[in-house]
Amino acid sequence: MFNKKVNYILGICLLAYSTSTSAQCAMCRAVLESEEGGTKAEAVNDGIVYLMAFPYIMVAIVFYVVYRMKFKTKPQE
């Protein structure tokens, strides 16, 4: 469909794009909204997003290892 150069450029653009997200369950939100100031709520939200990132990083590492194993060049004898 696309050539490799376009795919690489598109991939880099998608990785460079970032947005602000909010990730809280309803129970956490109800408890933390009653607090004044909201600093604890922001800390819990940051922790949830932080924990959410690790599965994606682990999957990326597995795909990288599989890619390296598949396209590993064999030494010539």
Secondary structure as GFF3:
##gff-version 3
##sequence-region A 1 77
A	DSSP	alpha_helix	4	16	.	.	.	ID=ss1
A	DSSP	alpha_helix	26	33	.	.	.	ID=ss2
A	DSSP	alpha_helix	39	70	.	.	.	ID=ss3
###
